[in-house]
């Protein structure tokens, strides 16, 4: 294992990078080797089915996100189909693999809309892939609903007609973290660092965090250290070196990244003597992050855009019943819960359409939902000016390998 103490940090980032890189080459090889195959999955679409589509990561290092979203969406669709579908038509989902790469999203979008004739896209995963997908959805006038991303590009004012979201934004997640660290934890803005993916996803979280820090008195954003890594890699060493070479070391690191790079970063940071709070946005995938970190995960915080799936809320009861109805041994995840909630909202809109639904009436019906309740403990809202149903953020924490609910007021008591 690599061990770097604060007193032994080399004078240049390149030296630190070389030391760290040596320790992860084998891990990187193992990380990618079983995930090189690609596949497309089309699920039981009869001629008269109401077809939904998604372009998502089903292979590669972000595959757990796409698979979890698909699991949750299918659970909701299966529920609806058991009750005779929508207007006596069954629903189906066509999921195409893009591996979390925008270059693969573009042909998938064209195939789903033009060849598969889907009524709407639901649950696409990722910010860089959404940036590639949104212009196509807008141009071809196809609903792009419930994407698994909190990026601002999906949240314009006024909103794009064909882009409608369920979840809170990354700016709202990082703002909640900053608020807690400063108000509950007593940190100064300059004591908070960022580690992020070098793309639109990482930028969205970082910009949201900087905006929140400025509201709490940050005068110079250049005083905030920002480490980065490349998408679909485990090359965290340069980003970690940037943070380790600051003086004084940060007391908290907000992470806008994927679970495997985050896990490696946290392990190496702790071995290097960095004593800090580690906070992750929801996209990281809390359950796989906890599994990857093992005993090293205690105290790592993950914000969620859904309540805990074990809660007593009505929608959580429905979710558990739907998932375990298909597989009693299925692992519950926040991603699957988000997919389930998104699908439930879309189904609610579909049920209110008189006659056969089409792409335009789906948007109209979603915008007519107004304030509504699906069992989340607080109302949601969608209309022509509000295309984000929820603005809530729920904090969770890893304890003994499990992701459990957390309250920000507990932050000062964390080691």
Secondary structure as UniProt FT lines:
FT   HELIX           6..8
FT   HELIX           13..33
FT   TURN            34..35
FT   STRAND          40..43
FT   TURN            47..48
FT   STRAND          50..56
FT   TURN            61..62
FT   HELIX           63..82
FT   TURN            83..84
FT   TURN            87..88
FT   STRAND          91..97
FT   TURN            99..100
FT   HELIX           102..110
FT   HELIX           111..115
FT   STRAND          120..122
FT   HELIX           127..139
FT   TURN            140..141
FT   STRAND          143..145
FT   HELIX           152..154
FT   TURN            161..162
FT   STRAND          163..165
FT   HELIX           170..179
FT   HELIX           180..184
FT   HELIX           189..191
FT   STRAND          192..197
FT   HELIX           200..215
FT   TURN            216..217
FT   HELIX           221..223
FT   STRAND          226..229
FT   TURN            231..232
FT   HELIX           237..244
FT   STRAND          252..256
FT   HELIX           259..271
FT   TURN            272..273
FT   STRAND          277..280
FT   HELIX           282..284
FT   HELIX           286..293
FT   HELIX           294..297
FT   TURN            298..299
FT   STRAND          301..304
FT   TURN            309..310
FT   HELIX           314..326
FT   TURN            328..329
FT   HELIX           334..351
FT   HELIX           359..367
FT   STRAND          370..372
FT   STRAND          380..382
FT   STRAND          394..399
FT   TURN            400..401
FT   STRAND          402..405
FT   HELIX           408..413
//
